[in-house]
Amino acid sequence: MKPLVSVIIPCYNAEKWIAQAIQSALDQTWQNKEIIVIDDGSTDRSLGVIKTFNGKIVWESGANRGGCVARNRGIELTRGDWIQFLDADDMLVPNCITAKMTTACASNERICCNLDMLDHKGEISFPEFWNANRYDLNYIIGFGSPQTAAPLLRREDLLVVKGFRAGLSCAQEFDLYLRLAIQLGITFVSHGQTGVLVRRRKGSVSDIPWHDWSLIKGNIMVNAVELITEANCNRDICRDAIAQRLMCFARELYRTGNLDDAARFATIARQTSARYYEGVYKSWPAALAARTIGFTAYETLHKVYRTFSEPSSMRPL
């Protein structure tokens, strides 16, 4: 018999879309599957919609504790060795699971698919890195991870890293896939076909200001510094990449007024790698100045420079 694949769908106030999401999971051409829906304390009619699928799915409802907790509860309920995540407002194309399960890969690789839009089809309104060909550790650190539903994952891998980290308001998949790459050496490889249709909407987790992303992802990077000291990976390369990414987040936070966290990230970046400044500044004089007088002093002077420069020259060095 073919392996059992478990589709986990967390739901919070998604009555407009949850039926489509569940049906797209039921319509998968991969026959040996189970669909697990976790209602995360919805206050709309989501639970009523979910119950209309009684007998076809496994569902559970509880207090609102966030998407990470809901997904982790779904993992606890699964019987399959393979897990496919799906957000309640997105959809899987019919052969999404089949294409992943039948694509050959190395033991340390996990197959993922490309994404397309449900609304505003044809417009690029999601990060370009969501359709990358390959996500190794350095790529994830430098650019980003696959979208939540893109990869097909092994249940045992998720148990080793203890699933999603509760308390994150966004970037949950970035944190999870980064930890899988660091702790288990996993690389995500796309088979190049569209397998998930995503709906970008106002008020969704992905619709938050960039400086908030910078703060949360920066804190995830700080946690990653601790993880790479325990994992079997190329520590120097990883430390260089993490430090440089932290500096990018520090500069973004400084420009948006979060001076304390900006300084904290810059300090940790400098402590993590001597090459923390590489690729962060667009010219070597700027990099030299930042290293010589320190992050905060340089950014303060640069802010003054930008304030009194002509609009055409008001760009970061």
Secondary structure, 3 states (H helix, E strand, C coil): CCCCEEEEEEECCCCCCHHHHHHHHHCCCCCCEEEEEEEECCCCCHHHHHHCCECCEEEEEECCCCHHHHHHHHHHHCCCCEEEECCCCCEECCCHHHHHHCCCCCCCEEEEEEEEECCCCCCCCCCHHHHCCEECHHHHHHCCCCCCCCECEEHHHHHHCCCCCCCCCCCHHHHHHHHHHHHHCCEEEEEEEEEEEECCCCCCCCCCCHHHHHHHHHHHHHHHHHHHCCCCCCHHHHHHHHHHHHHHHHHHHHHCCCHHHHHHHHHHHHHHCCCCCCCCCCCHHHHHHHHHHCHHHHHHHHHHHHHHCCHHHCCCC
